[in-house]
Structure formats: structure tokens, C-alpha cells
Amino acid sequence: MSDWGEEISDDDGQKVIDKVVAAYKKRAKDSSVNIQRLNDPAGKQGVYRIQLAFEVGADLVNEFFNTPHGIRGHYYHSPALGDEFTRRCLRALSGEIKSRWNPMEALKIEKVKPPKPLKLDPEEWERIRNLSLAQWRKWFDLSLENGKIWPVEELAETNLVPLFRPEENLKKEWHQYRWLHPEELKHVAEENIKNLEDAIKQLGEAPIFEGFYEQRAILGSKKPLTWKSLDIKGGWIDPLTLTSWTHPSKIYRALQIHYLGFS
């Protein structure tokens, strides 16, 4: 039990995962599986991830995103339960995705934000192009194992944050302790931010991107009811060495979702 007053049920969570897998099977032929390269001067160079999005319909996005037995419901109970639900969902999908993926066809490398074909320098392209199929499949497994699944977000053009239209998205709110109504949000957001920062400090780390916490707390209270697709983004993996890299802004993703409802 949590302060939400609902028991977490593996059965209920599995029903959501089964629906997601069934939706992917139905849409797989229309969903391309991409390879993306990190294009961040401050990040590690030469790391790539798997990426795909597929339509499941607004009802399933709502069930996946906004109910006690969906992804945020698991993160609401604890960061560990949220991560475990994510792993279960991605493992259930992995075989279906892998069976439909030809890495040689996906080798139109994309960069992130915005996703446009990326011209690699000749030396890097030669290294990537000559990877064996077995090495790509190892990379695929590691990328998906370290990945995440979330609704496809509609982004504001100015600052690339999720865009919510109040007239569409505030028709349905959760009535739980941690994420409350907008009119009550300022006080609750301040409390949530303090709890999040305390949790990060307990890990011996300093909070990051503090200026965005309040915005994320506000976003976390709103439920986009019109989104229709789910997005899978793998973890960043060097395909040559098979070592992973986590962006500093994502180290505390599970804690952020737990306390703020969003990351």
C-alpha cells in the first residue's frame, strides 16, 4: 500500500504490458526501428541508441500513463517499482522488435533533436559500417535493457518541453497526495522539490538542473489525454566496446518521476 491508497498488483501491471505488446504487434509493420547517435558536445561521443514509436490509441496511452497499474502508478509507489515495470515492459517487447529489425537497413544514423540523418566522419562511419550482425544484436540487447518507454510527447517549439493544452488535458486529474490539482500545486511542488533534493543528497550527490524542478512538478500534475503513441528510447551504448553511458540529466529520472510525476 502507498499513500495513494491502492495496492500495486503484478497482475494489473502485466495486463497493461500485454496490451502494449499486442498494440505493437498490430502496428509493427508501420513502425521503423531507428539508430540514433548522441549529438551533444557535452556528452560522450560515439554512443548510439535504439528508438521507435508506435501508435496504441489514446485509451491505452491513458491507461499506461495515468492509472495506478500503469508506469507512473508504479513510479508513484517507488522508484524501484517504476524501473522494474519499465524493464518488464521492454523485455516483453524486445523479442518482437528484434525479430523485425535489420540493423543494416536501420543504418541511416539519426542524430537527436531534431532527428535528421547524420553525416558521420569517414573514419567513424567505417568503424560502424563494418560491425558484425552479432555485434549489432548485442548492442541492441544492451540498449533496450537500459532504455525507457513513455508516451510520445508533443513539444513546444521554443524550449522543447512537453506542451499541454489545459482545455484538453485537465479534464481528468489524479486525487492523490503527491501530485495534486493545479490550484494547489505551488505549495505541493515546493514540498515535492524539497523531498526530491533530499533524496538525491542522500545518495551523496548534488541536485542537478534545479531551475527546472518547479516546471517539472507542474507538468507532472497534468495528464495529456489526447496522445496516441508510445515511444521507446534505448540507453546510450558504444557499439564497439558495448559500454553504456547515461546522460547526467537522466541519472535521477526514477526519483524525479516518483516525486514530481515527470522527468
C-alpha positions as CSV (number, residue, x, y, z in Angstrom):
1,M,0.0,0.0,0.0
2,S,1.1,3.6,-0.5
3,D,-0.3,7.0,0.5
4,W,-2.3,6.7,-2.8
5,G,-4.4,4.0,-1.1
6,E,-4.0,1.5,-3.9
7,E,-2.2,-1.9,-3.8
8,I,0.2,-2.4,-6.6
9,S,-0.7,-5.6,-8.5
10,D,1.7,-7.5,-10.7
11,D,-1.4,-8.9,-12.4
12,D,-2.8,-5.5,-13.2
13,G,0.6,-4.2,-14.4
14,Q,1.0,-7.3,-16.6
15,K,-2.4,-6.7,-18.3
16,V,-1.2,-3.2,-19.3
17,I,2.1,-4.7,-20.6
18,D,0.2,-7.4,-22.6
19,K,-1.9,-4.7,-24.2
20,V,1.2,-2.7,-25.2
21,V,2.8,-5.8,-26.8
22,A,-0.4,-6.6,-28.7
23,A,-0.6,-3.0,-29.9
24,Y,3.0,-3.1,-31.1
25,K,2.4,-6.4,-33.0
26,K,-0.5,-4.8,-34.8
27,R,1.5,-1.7,-35.7
28,A,4.9,-3.1,-36.2
29,K,4.9,-3.0,-40.0
30,D,4.3,0.7,-39.8
31,S,6.9,1.4,-37.2
32,S,10.6,1.9,-38.2
33,V,13.3,0.9,-35.7
34,N,16.0,3.6,-35.8
35,I,19.5,4.0,-34.7
36,Q,20.3,7.4,-33.1
37,R,23.6,8.9,-32.3
38,L,24.2,11.3,-29.4
39,N,24.9,14.7,-30.8
40,D,25.7,16.6,-27.6
41,P,29.1,18.4,-27.3
42,A,29.0,17.9,-23.6
43,G,28.2,14.2,-23.9
44,K,30.2,11.1,-24.6
45,Q,30.9,10.7,-28.3
46,G,30.3,7.6,-30.4
47,V,27.3,6.3,-28.4
48,Y,24.1,5.2,-30.1
49,R,20.6,4.1,-29.0
50,I,17.6,2.3,-30.5
51,Q,14.5,4.3,-31.0
52,L,11.0,3.6,-32.2
53,A,7.5,4.9,-31.7
54,F,4.2,3.2,-32.4
55,E,0.5,4.1,-32.1
56,V,-1.6,2.4,-29.5
57,G,-4.5,4.8,-29.3
58,A,-5.4,7.4,-26.7
59,D,-7.2,5.0,-24.4
60,L,-4.2,2.7,-23.9
61,V,-1.8,5.7,-23.5
62,N,-4.1,6.9,-20.8
63,E,-4.1,3.5,-19.1
64,F,-0.4,3.2,-19.5
65,F,0.4,6.7,-18.2
66,N,-2.4,7.7,-15.9
67,T,-3.6,4.8,-13.9
68,P,-2.4,3.1,-10.6
69,H,-1.3,0.0,-12.5
70,G,0.5,1.8,-15.3
71,I,4.0,3.2,-15.5
72,R,3.6,6.3,-13.4
73,G,1.5,4.3,-10.9
74,H,4.5,2.1,-10.3
75,Y,6.8,5.0,-10.0
76,Y,4.4,6.7,-7.6
77,H,4.8,3.8,-5.2
78,S,8.6,3.7,-5.5
79,P,11.4,4.5,-8.0
80,A,12.5,0.8,-7.9
81,L,9.0,-0.4,-8.8
82,G,8.8,2.0,-11.7
83,D,12.1,0.9,-13.1
84,E,11.1,-2.8,-12.6
85,F,7.9,-2.1,-14.5
86,T,9.9,-0.4,-17.3
87,R,12.2,-3.4,-17.6
88,R,9.3,-5.9,-17.7
89,C,7.6,-3.9,-20.5
90,L,10.8,-3.6,-22.6
91,R,11.7,-7.3,-22.1
92,A,8.2,-8.3,-23.2
93,L,8.6,-6.1,-26.4
94,S,12.3,-6.9,-27.1
95,G,11.7,-10.2,-29.0
96,E,9.0,-8.7,-31.2
97,I,11.1,-5.7,-32.0
98,K,14.3,-7.7,-32.6
99,S,12.6,-10.1,-35.0
100,R,11.5,-7.2,-37.2
101,W,14.8,-5.3,-37.1
102,N,17.5,-5.4,-39.7
103,P,20.4,-3.3,-38.5
104,M,21.8,-2.9,-42.0
105,E,18.5,-1.3,-43.1
106,A,18.4,0.9,-40.0
107,L,21.9,2.2,-40.5
108,K,20.7,5.6,-41.7
109,I,22.0,7.0,-38.5
110,E,20.0,9.8,-37.0
111,K,21.0,12.5,-34.5
112,V,18.9,13.5,-31.6
113,K,16.9,16.8,-31.5
114,P,15.9,17.1,-34.2
115,P,16.2,13.6,-35.8
116,K,17.8,14.2,-39.1
117,P,20.1,11.9,-41.0
118,L,23.6,12.5,-39.6
119,K,26.7,12.6,-41.8
120,L,29.4,10.8,-39.8
121,D,33.1,11.5,-40.5
122,P,34.5,8.8,-42.8
123,E,36.6,7.1,-40.0
124,E,33.6,6.7,-37.7
125,W,31.3,5.5,-40.5
126,E,33.9,2.9,-41.5
127,R,34.0,1.5,-37.9
128,I,30.2,1.4,-37.6
129,R,29.6,0.0,-41.1
130,N,31.9,-2.9,-40.5
131,L,30.3,-4.1,-37.3
132,S,29.1,-7.6,-37.5
133,L,25.5,-8.6,-37.2
134,A,26.2,-10.4,-33.9
135,Q,27.8,-7.2,-32.5
136,W,24.8,-5.1,-33.5
137,R,22.5,-7.6,-31.9
138,K,24.5,-7.4,-28.6
139,W,24.3,-3.6,-28.9
140,F,20.5,-3.9,-29.4
141,D,20.0,-6.0,-26.3
142,L,22.1,-3.7,-24.1
143,S,20.4,-0.5,-25.5
144,L,16.9,-1.9,-24.9
145,E,17.8,-3.3,-21.5
146,N,18.9,0.3,-20.4
147,G,16.0,2.0,-22.2
148,K,12.8,3.7,-21.3
149,I,9.2,3.8,-22.6
150,W,6.9,6.8,-22.3
151,P,4.1,8.4,-24.3
152,V,5.3,10.3,-27.4
153,E,5.4,13.9,-26.2
154,E,4.1,16.9,-28.1
155,L,6.8,19.5,-27.7
156,A,6.7,23.3,-27.5
157,E,8.7,24.9,-30.3
158,T,10.5,27.3,-28.1
159,N,12.2,25.2,-25.4
160,L,11.4,21.5,-26.3
161,V,9.4,20.8,-23.1
162,P,6.2,18.8,-23.3
163,L,3.3,21.0,-24.4
164,F,0.0,20.7,-22.6
165,R,-3.2,22.4,-23.6
166,P,-5.3,23.0,-20.5
167,E,-8.7,22.7,-22.3
168,E,-7.6,19.2,-23.5
169,N,-5.5,17.9,-20.6
170,L,-7.1,19.0,-17.4
171,K,-10.4,17.1,-17.8
172,K,-9.0,14.3,-15.7
173,E,-6.8,14.7,-12.6
174,W,-5.4,12.3,-10.0
175,H,-6.6,12.9,-6.5
176,Q,-3.5,11.6,-4.7
177,Y,-1.3,13.2,-2.1
178,R,1.9,13.8,-4.0
179,W,0.5,15.2,-7.3
180,L,-2.4,17.5,-6.8
181,H,-4.7,19.9,-8.7
182,P,-3.1,23.0,-10.4
183,E,-4.7,25.4,-7.9
184,E,-2.9,23.6,-5.1
185,L,0.2,22.9,-7.0
186,K,2.6,25.7,-5.9
187,H,2.7,24.6,-2.3
188,V,2.8,20.9,-3.2
189,A,5.5,21.5,-5.9
190,E,7.7,23.2,-3.4
191,E,7.4,20.3,-1.0
192,N,8.0,17.7,-3.7
193,I,11.1,19.5,-4.9
194,K,12.5,19.6,-1.4
195,N,11.8,15.9,-0.9
196,L,13.4,15.1,-4.3
197,E,16.5,17.2,-3.5
198,D,16.8,15.5,-0.1
199,A,16.6,12.0,-1.7
200,I,19.4,13.0,-4.2
201,K,21.5,14.3,-1.4
202,Q,21.1,11.0,0.5
203,L,22.9,9.4,-2.5
204,G,25.8,11.7,-1.9
205,E,25.1,13.8,-5.0
206,A,24.1,17.4,-5.5
207,P,20.8,18.2,-7.2
208,I,21.0,19.0,-11.0
209,F,19.0,21.4,-13.1
210,E,17.3,22.9,-10.0
211,G,15.8,25.7,-12.0
212,F,13.6,23.2,-13.9
213,Y,12.2,21.3,-10.9
214,E,9.2,23.5,-10.4
215,Q,8.3,23.4,-14.1
216,R,8.6,19.6,-14.0
217,A,6.4,19.4,-10.8
218,I,3.7,21.4,-12.6
219,L,4.0,19.2,-15.7
220,G,3.7,16.1,-13.5
221,S,0.2,17.0,-12.3
222,K,-1.2,17.2,-15.8
223,K,-2.4,14.2,-17.8
224,P,-2.2,14.5,-21.6
225,L,-5.4,12.8,-22.7
226,T,-5.0,13.1,-26.5
227,W,-1.6,11.5,-27.1
228,K,-1.9,8.3,-29.0
229,S,1.6,6.8,-29.3
230,L,4.3,5.3,-27.2
231,D,8.0,6.0,-27.7
232,I,10.9,3.6,-26.8
233,K,14.3,5.1,-26.4
234,G,17.2,2.7,-25.6
235,G,20.1,3.5,-23.4
236,W,23.2,5.0,-25.0
237,I,25.7,2.2,-25.8
238,D,29.0,2.3,-27.6
239,P,28.6,-0.4,-30.3
240,L,32.3,-1.1,-30.5
241,T,33.0,-1.6,-26.8
242,L,29.4,-2.3,-25.6
243,T,29.8,0.1,-22.7
244,S,26.9,2.2,-21.6
245,W,26.7,5.9,-20.9
246,T,23.9,7.8,-19.0
247,H,23.3,11.4,-19.6
248,P,23.7,13.4,-16.3
249,S,20.2,14.8,-16.6
250,K,18.8,11.2,-16.6
251,I,20.7,9.8,-13.6
252,Y,17.8,10.7,-11.3
253,R,15.0,10.0,-13.7
254,A,13.3,7.4,-11.4
255,L,13.4,9.8,-8.4
256,Q,12.1,12.7,-10.5
257,I,9.1,10.7,-11.7
258,H,8.4,9.4,-8.2
259,Y,8.4,12.9,-6.6
260,L,7.2,15.1,-9.5
261,G,5.3,12.7,-11.8
262,F,7.5,13.7,-14.6
263,S,11.2,13.8,-15.7
